[in-house]
């Protein structure tokens, strides 16, 4: 198995076997896909944090910390 396929599988939380159709692609193509997926996941994290901050603006300031702890007991990322 290519390192690029293993990296992609690990990043998205699946086995390499589940990505077997991707074996047809060249390692550099898989590397670009892995990079794009990583960038998309980072962008999603940033958007989530921004949305959380925006949503918490509607909670009175004195209650924001408590509301955030109730909604996300393990922190923003669980």
LUMTI-66026 format. One line per field, with one value per residue: x, y, z of N, C-alpha, C in turn; residue number from 1; chain. Coordinates in Angstrom, 2 decimals. Layout:
<tikols>
n_x: c(X,...)
n_y: c(Y,...)
n_z: c(Z,...)
ca_x: c(X,...)
ca_y: c(Y,...)
ca_z: c(Z,...)
c_x: c(X,...)
c_y: c(Y,...)
c_z: c(Z,...)
k: c(NUM,...)
c: c(A,...)
</tikols>
This chain:
<tikols>
n_x: c(0.84,0.43,2.09,0.76,-1.91,-2.39,-2.05,-4.17,-6.35,-6.04,-6.40,-9.11,-10.32,-10.84,-10.35,-7.55,-8.41,-11.03,-10.63,-9.80,-10.52,-9.09,-6.54,-5.88,-4.94,-2.16,0.63,1.30,-1.09,-2.77,-1.52,-2.04,-4.82,-5.01,-3.85,-5.73,-7.98,-7.08,-6.79,-9.47,-10.60,-9.33,-10.28,-12.97,-12.87,-12.09,-14.30,-16.29,-15.48,-15.74,-18.51,-19.46,-18.57,-20.06,-22.68,-22.70,-22.71,-25.30,-26.06,-26.43,-23.70,-22.71,-23.47,-22.21,-19.83,-20.75,-22.79,-21.26,-19.76,-21.81,-22.83,-20.59,-19.00,-16.48,-14.83,-14.32,-13.78,-14.59)
n_y: c(-1.18,2.25,4.99,7.37,6.64,5.34,7.47,9.15,7.46,7.21,9.88,10.36,8.47,5.78,2.40,1.27,-0.60,0.12,2.23,1.11,1.45,3.72,2.97,2.92,5.37,7.60,8.03,10.80,12.05,11.03,12.16,14.88,14.81,14.04,16.29,18.24,17.30,17.53,20.32,21.08,19.99,21.49,24.05,23.60,23.26,25.85,27.32,26.18,26.98,29.75,29.94,28.96,30.96,33.09,32.17,32.04,34.69,35.46,34.65,35.89,37.81,37.21,34.58,33.10,31.54,29.44,28.44,27.55,25.53,23.75,23.07,22.05,19.99,18.74,20.64,22.79,21.09,18.66)
n_z: c(0.00,-0.67,0.91,0.77,0.41,2.81,4.55,3.79,4.38,7.15,7.90,7.32,8.80,8.06,6.84,4.85,3.06,2.55,0.89,-1.43,-4.22,-4.86,-5.31,-7.93,-8.62,-9.07,-6.83,-6.42,-7.08,-5.11,-2.95,-3.41,-3.12,-0.43,0.76,0.00,1.37,4.00,4.15,3.78,6.08,8.04,7.37,7.93,10.71,11.49,10.56,12.16,14.73,14.44,13.95,16.38,18.14,17.12,17.61,20.38,20.98,21.25,23.69,26.95,28.22,30.81,31.11,29.15,29.44,31.07,29.42,27.26,28.48,29.13,26.60,25.32,26.91,26.87,25.89,23.04,20.89,21.75)
ca_x: c(0.00,1.22,2.03,-0.25,-3.22,-2.47,-2.22,-5.54,-7.25,-5.91,-6.96,-10.58,-10.81,-11.29,-9.25,-7.04,-9.25,-12.21,-10.20,-9.15,-10.66,-8.13,-5.24,-5.65,-4.36,-0.72,0.93,1.23,-2.51,-3.28,-0.95,-2.82,-6.13,-4.82,-3.63,-7.01,-8.84,-6.54,-7.15,-10.91,-10.88,-8.88,-11.26,-14.18,-12.62,-12.11,-15.69,-17.03,-15.13,-16.35,-19.95,-19.68,-18.43,-21.22,-23.88,-22.61,-22.97,-26.71,-26.21,-25.93,-22.27,-22.45,-23.79,-21.54,-18.92,-21.57,-23.45,-20.26,-19.43,-22.95,-22.94,-19.37,-18.34,-15.09,-14.19,-14.89,-13.58,-15.02)
ca_y: c(0.00,3.48,5.83,8.41,6.04,5.11,8.78,9.58,6.60,7.60,11.22,10.36,7.49,4.54,1.48,1.35,-1.48,0.88,3.14,0.31,1.99,4.79,2.39,3.16,6.70,7.76,8.56,12.26,12.42,10.73,13.18,16.11,14.59,14.09,17.70,18.94,16.86,18.15,21.74,21.18,19.70,22.67,25.11,23.26,23.57,27.31,27.75,25.75,27.88,31.06,29.80,28.84,32.30,33.89,31.69,32.39,36.13,35.64,34.30,37.00,37.70,36.55,33.15,32.47,30.48,28.32,27.86,26.83,24.30,22.84,22.60,21.37,19.65,18.37,21.73,23.07,19.96,17.40)
ca_z: c(0.00,-0.72,2.11,0.55,0.64,4.26,5.17,3.52,5.15,8.55,8.08,7.30,9.76,7.44,6.56,3.49,2.24,2.13,-0.16,-2.47,-5.58,-5.07,-5.66,-9.36,-8.80,-8.83,-5.48,-6.35,-7.08,-3.77,-2.07,-3.59,-2.51,1.03,1.10,-0.14,2.47,5.22,4.09,3.99,7.49,8.79,7.10,8.66,12.12,11.64,10.39,13.34,15.84,14.16,14.16,17.82,18.72,16.70,18.31,21.80,21.14,21.58,25.10,27.76,28.49,32.09,31.01,28.00,29.89,31.52,28.24,26.48,29.21,29.01,25.23,24.93,28.17,26.65,25.17,21.71,19.97,22.34)
c_x: c(0.88,1.06,0.97,-1.65,-3.42,-2.72,-3.65,-6.54,-7.23,-6.59,-8.49,-11.18,-11.41,-10.08,-8.78,-7.88,-10.48,-11.88,-9.57,-9.37,-9.63,-6.74,-4.89,-4.96,-2.88,-0.50,0.85,-0.22,-3.13,-2.75,-1.70,-4.20,-6.03,-4.62,-4.93,-7.97,-8.38,-6.92,-8.64,-11.27,-10.46,-9.86,-12.56,-14.03,-12.69,-13.54,-16.53,-16.75,-15.76,-17.86,-20.29,-19.59,-19.62,-22.49,-23.86,-22.80,-24.41,-27.02,-25.69,-24.49,-21.95,-22.68,-23.02,-20.62,-19.68,-22.25,-22.46,-19.88,-20.57,-23.06,-21.76,-18.54,-16.88,-14.28,-14.81,-14.80,-13.93,-14.02)
c_y: c(1.25,4.24,6.89,7.87,5.79,6.42,9.29,8.77,6.98,8.94,11.19,9.24,6.23,3.63,1.69,0.50,-0.74,1.87,2.40,0.85,3.09,4.27,2.64,4.51,6.71,8.34,10.08,12.75,12.15,11.75,14.50,15.99,14.67,15.52,18.49,18.57,17.50,19.63,21.93,20.94,20.88,23.82,24.86,23.57,25.07,27.83,27.37,26.67,29.25,31.01,29.69,30.20,33.18,33.46,32.09,33.89,36.39,35.25,35.49,36.75,36.96,35.04,32.41,31.32,29.24,27.63,27.04,25.52,23.28,22.24,21.74,21.01,19.25,19.46,21.86,21.88,18.63,16.87)
c_z: c(0.00,0.59,1.99,0.83,2.14,4.99,5.00,4.34,6.63,8.81,8.15,8.15,9.15,7.23,5.12,2.54,1.72,1.01,-1.33,-3.89,-5.89,-5.40,-7.12,-9.61,-8.44,-7.43,-5.39,-6.37,-5.71,-2.76,-2.18,-2.97,-0.99,1.50,1.04,1.00,3.78,5.28,4.36,5.45,8.38,8.61,7.85,10.15,12.38,11.54,11.59,14.51,15.66,14.41,15.64,18.50,18.37,17.45,19.77,22.03,21.55,23.02,25.90,28.23,29.78,32.05,29.93,28.42,30.31,30.33,27.41,27.17,29.12,27.61,24.80,26.16,28.02,25.99,23.79,20.78,20.60,23.26)
k: c(1,2,3,4,5,6,7,8,9,10,11,12,13,14,15,16,17,18,19,20,21,22,23,24,25,26,27,28,29,30,31,32,33,34,35,36,37,38,39,40,41,42,43,44,45,46,47,48,49,50,51,52,53,54,55,56,57,58,59,60,61,62,63,64,65,66,67,68,69,70,71,72,73,74,75,76,77,78)
c: c(A,A,A,A,A,A,A,A,A,A,A,A,A,A,A,A,A,A,A,A,A,A,A,A,A,A,A,A,A,A,A,A,A,A,A,A,A,A,A,A,A,A,A,A,A,A,A,A,A,A,A,A,A,A,A,A,A,A,A,A,A,A,A,A,A,A,A,A,A,A,A,A,A,A,A,A,A,A)
</tikols>
